[in-house]
Amino acid sequence: MHLNSILLLVIYYFMKIILFGSTGMLGNYVYKVLVEKYKVITITRKEFDIENDLWSKLDSLLQKEYNDVHTLINCAGIIPQNCPTSDYRKYIRINTLFPHKLQELSTKYNYKFIHITTDCVYDGQKGNYIETDLHSEKGIYGVSKSLGEPEDACIIRTSIIGEELFNKKSLLEWLISQQNKEINGYANHIWNGVSCLTLAEIIKDIIEKNLFWRGVRHIYSPSSVSKYDLCAFINEIYKLNLTIEKVNDKSNIDRSLNSNYAMNFNIKNMENQIIDLFNYYKL
């Protein structure tokens, strides 16, 4: 092996990355992708309870335990599938205040900070949203995520699909649970998010190639699909034997993303991303 390659491997091995949300849908992919090359430190609820612990505990934890950290990644968050939207305090604490506290501490301890936000800051009435479009969602989830975007962080705004370790309430997990059944697929709900595996690989590229930016960038698939098409892809690739009726919801929803920036991550089309997703845990 070339000397430079050996040196890079040594640098990567000793480069520490702190990951919040490692047991969530995105976080478990990010952990598995990064741990192949880096020393990944996961902070779970046992070490720090985001909802209830004092911020001073988080500061002490980072100060005393985790020296020489390069990057802090926040994949933690509360979504409506797992938390009643009436629990405003929980949404604001976890989705809004926590990212700002992480940015404050990242600045204090000289970490790079990657934060994940959502296309749900938009109400879906327009589509083709760019980073400078005004946030239009009125529900607590979208509002809490909108307010939780620290301007000095490297922020990825996207929408994701993947398999879950726990809870199993995402679209993909719901479709798997409906095997051999009849379901509706909305033709007027438009989406161009990415798979969790794709996003995890992009995060790895950002760290590896030092592609960090300041502020928000949209990460999305090259072509938009309807939720009906998305369900059809998953049905075929996961061999679920679903009967999918193509229907229109009472409201048109288009949260497709676009960007003001040239991003060169070579994102595959959605069908191929789902194939990679299916094969990932089967290898």
N, C-alpha and C positions, 0 to 999 in steps of 0.2 A: 504493500500500500504506500502511496506517495506520502512524503512527510507532511505536506500541507493538509492532506486529507485526515491524517492522524491528529494533527493539531486541531482541526475543526471539530472532530469527534470529541476530543477532550474538552474543548470550549463548550460545546453543546451539552455534554454530560454535566458539567459543573454550573451551567446556566440555570438558575432557579426561576421557576414560574409559579405564581400563586393563582389558584383557580377557585373561585366561588361558584357554587351551583353544579358541582361535579356529578350529582346523582339525578339531575334533571335531564330532560330530553336532549338538549343541545350539549350540556356540560359533559355527559358521559361519552359523547363522540369526541369532543375536544380533548378530554383526558386521554382517551385511547390513542388518538393521533399524535399528541404531543409527547406522551410518555415514552414513545419509541425512540425519541432523540434527546429529550430534556428531562431534568429533574423537576417533576411537577408536584407541588405541595397543594393538597386539597384542604380547604377549610370548610368543614361541615357545621351543621347546627350544634353538634356536640362541643366544638371549639368556640363557636360564636353564633348565638341565636339572633339573627338579623332583626326579628320582630321585637324582641324583648330586652336584649342586653344593652348596656350603656355603650356609647361610642368610645368612651375612654378605655373600655376593655379591648375593643378592636385596635386602638392605637397601641396599647401595651403589647398586644399579641404580635403585631407587626414589628414593633420596635425590638422586642426581646428575643423572639423566636426565629425571625426570618431575615437575616442579614444577607447581603449580596444577591438580592432578588433583581432580576432584569425586568420582568413584565408581570403585571397583575391583570387578570382577566375576570370580568364579571358576567357569568351566565345565569346568575340567580335572578328570579323574578316571580311575581304572582300573576296568574292568568285567570280569567273568569271560569274556566272549566274546573278549577281547583279551589276557588275562593268566592263566596257570595259577593256580588258587586255592592252590597249594602255595607260591607266592612271597609269603609273609606280609610280608616286609620291604617289598616294593614297594607292597602295599596300604596298609600302615600309614604309610609315608612320604608317599604321594601323597594318599590319601583321608582320613587322620587328622591327621598332623602339619602338612602344608602349609596347610590352611584355618586352623589355629590361628596359624601364623606370619603368614599374611596379615592376620588380625584384629589381631594384635599390631602389625604395621607400619601398618595402616590407622588404628589409634588413635594411633600415634606421629606419623603425617604428616597426620592429620585428614581421612582419606578416608571416604566412605560405603563400606560393604562388603556386596555381595550374594553369597551363596553358595548353590549348588544341592545339595540332598541328595535322597534316594530313598525310595520306599515300601518298598524292600527291607530297611529296618530292622525290618520286621514279617514274621512267618513265614507270614502269609496264612491262618491258621486261623480268624480271627474276622471280618474285614472291617469296613467302616465305621469305620475307625480315626480317632480325633481326636488332636490334638497331645499330649495328656496321657497317652495310652495308653503302657504300658511297651513298650520295644523288645524283640522276642522272637526275632529271627533269630539263628541260631548260626553261620552260615557266615561266612567271612572278609570277603567283600564287604560284607554287611549290617552286620557288627560294625565294620569299618573306617569305614564311612560314619556309623554311629551315634556313634562316638567323635569324628568330625570335624565336630561342629556347635558352633562357638564361640557362647557364649550372648549375646554383644554384637553379633553380626552380624545382618543382615537375611537370614534363611534361608528358602528356598523348598523345601518337601518335596513331591515330585511324581513322576510317571513320564512318560516322553516317547516319542514316536514321530516319526520323520523320515527324510529321505534323508541319506546320508553322502557326504563328499568322498573319504574313504579307508576302508580296511578293509572296509566294506560288509558287516557281520555283524549288523546290527540286524534286527528282525522285518520291517520294511518292505523292506529290501534283500534279505532272504532270500526273501520272497514274490515280488519282482520277478524274482529269479534262477530261480524255479520256474515261470515262465510256461509255460502249456499243459500243466502236469503235474497229477498228483493229490496232494493233501496232506490231512493231518488237521487239524481245527480243534477245540480243546478247549472243550466247552460248560460245563465245571465250573471253568474258570479265569476269574475275574471281575476287571475292570479299569476304572478311570475316570480314567486319566491325560489328558494333553493333548498336542497336537502341538507340535513344536519352534517352529513359527511362532507359535502362540498364546502360548507361554511367552515368546518374544522380544518380542512386543508388550506383554505384561504387564510385563516388565522395563523396557521403554521408558516405560510409564505410571508405574511406580514412580519413575523418575528425573525424568520431566517434571513430575509432579504432587506430587513430594516425599512419597510414600506410604511411605517407609521405616519399618520396624518393627524391634523388637529381639526376637530369638528366632525360633522356628519358626512358619511358617504353612503350612497345606496348600493347594495349588493343584490343582484337579481339575475334570473335566467334570461337567455337571449330572446326567448319568445314567450308570450303570454298564452295561458291555457284557461279553459273554463274548468270549474270544479267537476263538471261532468267528465271532461276529458281526463282530468287528473285521476278521478275514481276509476275510469276505464283503464288507464295505464297501470295503476296499482292492482286492479283486478286481474289483468293479464299476467303481469310479472310475478305476483305473489300467488297466482293460481287459486283464487278465492271462490271461483264459480258463482259470482254474484250476478243477479239480473238487475241491471241499472236502467231505470226509466229516466229519460231525458226530460226535465221539466224546467219551467221558469219560476223563480221565487217571486213573491209579490213586489220585491224591490230589486232593482239592478244594483249590483255592488262591483266596483272595479277599483281595486287598490294596487293595480300594477304600478311598478316603479320605473323611473328613468333616472338619468343623472346629468349633472352639469360637468362631470369629470370623466376623463378617459381612464378607465380601469382595465388592466390587462391581466385578468385572472383566468382567461380561457375557460369559462364556465360552459359545461356541456348542456345539451337540451334536456328538458325535464325527464323524458322517457329514459335516457341513458343514466341520469342521476339516480332514478329509482332502481334501475338494474344494479348499479353500484351499491346502493343502499341494501338491496335484497341480498347481494352476494357478500356484503361486508361481514356479517355475523355468521355466515355459513362457511367461511374459509377456515 
